[in-house]
Amino acid sequence: MFRTIFRGGLSASGGALAVTTGTYLYTTWDVQAVPVSNSLDPIFQNKHYRQCNPNDNPTVHDLHVLKVPFSQIDPALLENKEKLLERYSGGVWGGVGFMLQRNFRKCFTPITTTDDHLWSKPDLLASPYNPGTTITDEFLVLQKSADTILVRGGDKVTNQGLRPLDAFIELTASVKPDKEVVEFGFKSVFFQGLGAAKGLPMPGFIVWLHEVYAKALLGSGVRYVLR
């Protein structure tokens, strides 16, 4: 997110802004924190992650999930899982949760040099988020499947090498017909990619602020798939 602040989480300022706008109150509704295992979760075996964290440095990682009944979701989206995922992702980046940070970035980024990036709410809401899509100037879509979109953040997209702070964000929309719910997920992994590290990439209070913000972004995305 904004480069210097993102280096303290996803981001400290963004988390505080989410609280003050009331987004946090909305998104804590039924949001669950789910443990993530370094040895079992597929994201840690992902080829992009292995390339960006070659020293296997320690990570700060979390997964937040919100389960929404079929009855509350736009029926047209339930008929097309890919569109459901795209709408959720569009709400994450184009909704109120990311709005203040996106506007902040606009003030400090020469848009003429990033005119192929997604900046406006309409563009962010409408994007299919195919690999190669750039969100503002700091998020790049790496992979996309029927129910998962993997995004890299933490620095300007022009820095394709190893980074002092790197971040992977995995957005998921898993349809559960047996339970008649859709499980929306927001997973984050932060790490130092450049050089070897022994400690975690951020202090505890920044981790807490990041988790506040992650919940806000999750809830913001879900709002756009509802009836």
Buried (B, 14 or more C-beta within 10 A) or exposed (E): BBBEBBBBBBBBBBBBBBBEBEBBEBBBEEBEEEEBEEEEBEBBEBEBBEEBBEEEBBBBBBBBBBBBEBEEBBEEBBEEBBBBBBBBBBBBBBBBBBBBBBEBBBEEBEEEEBEEBBBEBEBBBEBBBEEEBBBBBBBBBBBBEEBBBBBBBBBBBEEEEBBBBBBBBBBBBBBEEEEEBBBBBBBBBBBBBBEEBEEBBBEEEBBEBBBBBBBBBBBBBBBBBEE
